[in-house]
Amino acid sequence: MAAEAVSIEAVAVDKPEDLNVIIGQSHFIKTVEDLHEALAGISPHLRFGLAFCEASGPRLVRRSGNDPELVALAVANATAIGAGHSFVILLREGFPVNVLNAVKSVPEVCGVFCATANPVQVLVAVTAAGRGAVGVVDGAPPLGEETEADVAARKSLLRAIGYKL
């Protein structure tokens, strides 16, 4: 079998700084409805939009959500990524830490590449057969090791926002 040419594209996720994004891979058209139900059950305050790139049949970008602006932005990002069976979820009034287990428990979800508020790029492999998400670049590299003061600040922040006692 002959080797096939592969190129890698870095597709920047377009989102305002106040949004969180979850990017993953799934395997079935039912993903859209199941992700919607999982997210809607988390909190009545959570605002979200999601989009899923169908990989066969009509190959549409499927969409859902409870915030039209976030749905449109999720569709635009999923379209730019264009990788079969990938999904994009955009969140407002909630954080990935609060929804990630629900997202991962959706039976169709194969994996999650990232859940972040950082600037993110999706690495997309391009072959003659199509496009596939192979990973992400999430944020910037570290600038150093945390000091004892940084440890104290981290612990204080987690307690101040209610994640630790």
HUHU-V693636 format. One record per pair of residues at least 24 apart in sequence whose C-alpha atoms are under 10 Angstrom apart, sorted by the first residue. I is the first residue (numbers start at 1). J is the second residue. Records with the same first field share a line. If there is no record, write none. Layout:
I = J, J
//
This chain:
4 = 127, 128, 129
5 = 126, 127, 128
6 = 124, 125, 126, 127, 128, 131
7 = 124, 125, 126, 127, 131
8 = 122, 123, 124, 125, 126, 127, 131, 132, 133, 134
9 = 81, 121, 122, 123, 124, 125, 126, 131, 133
10 = 81, 120, 121, 122, 123, 124, 125, 133, 135, 136, 137
11 = 77, 80, 81, 82, 120, 121, 122, 123, 124, 133, 136, 137
12 = 77, 80, 81, 119, 120, 121, 122, 123, 136, 137
13 = 73, 74, 76, 77, 78, 80, 81, 88, 118, 119, 120, 121, 122
14 = 73, 74, 76, 77, 80, 119, 120, 121
15 = 70, 73, 74, 77, 90, 117, 118, 119, 120
16 = 73, 117, 118, 119
17 = 117, 118, 119
18 = 91, 92, 93, 117, 118
19 = 47, 48, 70, 89, 90, 91, 92, 93, 94, 95, 116, 117, 118
20 = 48, 89, 90, 91, 92, 93, 94, 95, 96, 115, 116, 117, 118, 119
21 = 48, 49, 50, 74, 88, 89, 90, 91, 92, 95, 96, 114, 115, 116, 117, 118, 119, 120
22 = 50, 87, 88, 89, 90, 91, 95, 96, 99, 100, 103, 112, 113, 114, 115, 116, 117
23 = 50, 51, 52, 78, 86, 87, 88, 89, 90, 111, 112, 113, 114, 115, 116, 120, 122, 133, 135, 136
24 = 52, 85, 86, 87, 88, 89, 103, 104, 109, 110, 111, 112, 113, 114, 115, 133, 135
25 = 52, 53, 83, 84, 85, 86, 87, 88, 108, 109, 110, 111, 112, 113, 132, 133, 134
26 = 52, 53, 54, 84, 85, 86, 87, 104, 106, 107, 108, 109, 110, 111, 112
27 = 52, 53, 54, 55, 84, 85, 86, 87, 107, 108, 109, 110
28 = 52, 53, 54, 55, 56, 85, 107, 108, 109
29 = 53, 54, 55, 56, 59, 60, 61, 62, 85, 108
30 = 62, 106, 107, 108
31 = 62, 63, 85, 87, 106, 107, 108, 109
32 = 61, 62, 63, 64, 65, 87, 108
33 = 62, 63, 64, 65
34 = 103, 105, 106, 107, 108, 109
35 = 64, 65, 87, 89, 102, 103, 104, 105, 106, 107, 108, 109
36 = 63, 64, 65, 66, 89, 103
37 = 64, 65, 102, 103, 106
38 = 99, 100, 101, 102, 103, 104, 105, 106
39 = 65, 66, 89, 91, 98, 99, 100, 102, 103
40 = 65, 66, 99
41 = 99, 102
42 = 94, 98, 99, 102
43 = 93, 94, 98, 99
44 = 93
45 = 92, 93, 94
46 = 91, 92, 93, 94, 95, 98, 99
47 = 71, 90, 91, 92, 93, 94
48 = 74, 89, 90, 91, 92, 93, 94
49 = 73, 74, 75, 88, 89, 90, 91, 92
50 = 74, 75, 77, 78, 87, 88, 89, 90, 91
51 = 75, 76, 77, 78, 79, 86, 87, 88, 89, 90
52 = 78, 79, 82, 83, 84, 85, 86, 87, 88, 89
53 = 78, 79, 81, 82, 83, 84, 85, 86, 87, 88
54 = 82, 83, 84, 85, 86, 87
55 = 82, 83, 84, 85, 86, 130, 131, 132
56 = 84, 85
59 = 84, 85
60 = 84
61 = 85, 86, 87
62 = 87
63 = 87, 88, 89
64 = 89
65 = 89, 90, 91
67 = 91, 92
80 = 122
81 = 121, 122, 123, 124, 131, 132, 133
82 = 124, 126, 130, 131, 132, 133
83 = 122, 123, 124, 125, 126, 130, 131, 132, 133, 134
84 = 130, 131, 132, 133
85 = 109, 110, 131, 132, 133
86 = 110, 111, 112, 113, 131, 132, 133
87 = 112, 133
89 = 115
90 = 115, 116, 117
91 = 116, 117
113 = 137, 138
114 = 138
//
